[in-house]
Amino acid sequence: MTTLPSDRTGERLARFDGVERALHWVNAALFFVVLFTAGALYVGPLSTIVGRRALVKEVHVIVGLLLPVPFILARIGPWSRGLRRDIRALNRWDGDDRRWFRSLGRDRGVRLGKFNPGQKLNAAFVAGAVPVMLATGSIMKWFGPFSDSWRTGATFVHDWIAIGLFAVIVGHIAIALSDPDALRGMVRGWVPASWARRHRPKWFEEISIGE
């Protein structure tokens, strides 16, 4: 029988370090501002309530350009060990992940690692969406060098990815709120060991063996 890692206190198992939690919540704040300002620009009733369209547009552009900055800062420093480890985990897919998808998460025999396949897919979508949104948004903002077809295409892609991001983020929040133990991992950095054994047994055993 495996022993519990020593980086927990009592029944607490460390899940995310301070850098990862700071990155998550700064990104959350930036995405909230971007989506709110987008709504204020495109949703009539909200636009009427907020007003000051020119200012809202500038805030939207500036915050949108800032989106990759927290990740870059968290990734390039000596403090990025935990983040780099989790990026590798998010990019690693195995047979259990495929079984999870085929069963829509209902297969009780699936043994997951630190992240479930839904989280991996969410991370991949957001990581791919951000540079596309930056490129298309830049074409929309600084449209001078571009033809009408480029500007039209950029607007179409930008708007639909924004809708996709809104849906994904709302779903992410709903799922997080439905699992207080998992949410605690991103708020306080730890989860109950019992939660790890039950929901992330492969991750739990990897840490135990590493110990």
C-alpha positions, 0 to 999 in steps of 0.5 A, a space after each residue: 500500500 502506498 504511503 501519503 506524500 510528505 508535502 501535505 499536512 494531515 489529510 491535505 495534499 498539495 496541488 497547485 503552488 502560489 505561482 500557478 494560483 496567481 496565474 489562474 486568478 490574474 487570468 480569470 480577472 483579465 478574461 472577465 474584463 475582456 468578456 464584460 467589455 465585449 458584452 458592453 460593445 455588442 449586447 445592446 441592453 448592456 451597452 446602453 447601461 454601461 455607455 462610454 463606448 470609446 473608453 470600453 473599446 480601449 479597455 477591451 483592446 488593452 486588456 486583450 493585449 495583456 492576456 499572454 503577459 501573466 503566462 509569459 512571466 510565470 513561465 520564464 522565471 525560476 519559479 516556473 517549476 510547478 507550472 512546467 510540470 503541469 503543462 506537461 501533464 496537460 499535454 499528456 493523453 493516455 488510454 484512461 483519458 480516451 476511456 473517460 471521453 468514450 464513457 462521458 466520464 461515467 466509466 468508474 474504472 478510469 484512473 485519472 492523473 492530475 487533470 481530467 480530459 475535460 480540463 486538458 481539452 479546456 486548456 488546449 482550447 484556451 491556449 489556442 484561442 488566445 493567440 488567434 484572438 490577439 491576431 484577429 483583434 489586432 486586424 480589427 483595431 489596426 485595420 489600415 494595412 488589411 483588405 476588407 476580406 481580411 477584416 471581415 474574416 477577422 471579425 467573424 473568427 474573433 466573434 465566434 471564438 469569443 462566444 466559444 470562450 464565454 461558453 467554456 468559461 461559464 462551464 468551467 466556473 459551474 463545474 468548479 463550483 460543483 466540486 468544492 474540494 477541487 476548487 479549494 486546490 486553486 484557492 488555497 493550493 491543497 485538496 483533501 487526500 481522500 479526494 485525490 485517492 477517489 478522483 485522481 488516483 494515478 496522480 496520487 500514486 505518482 506523488 506517493 512513489 516520487 516521495 
